[in-house]
């Protein structure tokens, strides 16, 4: 027996739990929605290691920020 996709649950989760705007929800792929659901439900996500985080920070630096002035508050 084939079951229908649980649209009401998916929409409630995306708009209610994740608080996504409708356009962002409808732009998601099913895989992206499933990944978001697994994070919220505590399913199998692991924080990146320090080395992985540093590699990502080097590959994708924040644009328009500098280390020199980041602690200056006015």
C-alpha positions, 0 to 999 in steps of 0.5 A: 500500500502506498502512503501519501506524502505527509504534506500537513506535517511537513508544512507545519514543521517548516513554517511552525517549528523552523519558522521559515517564510513560505518562499524559503520553505517551498524552495527547499528540496526534500533532502534539505527538509529531511536534514533540517528535521533530523537536526531539530529531532537530534538525529545523528548530526555531529559538530565539525572538528576544529580542523574542519571548521578552520578549513571552512573558515579559510575557504569561506571567509566573512566578507567585510570583517577584519580581525583588527577592528572586531572588538571595537565598540564605538 
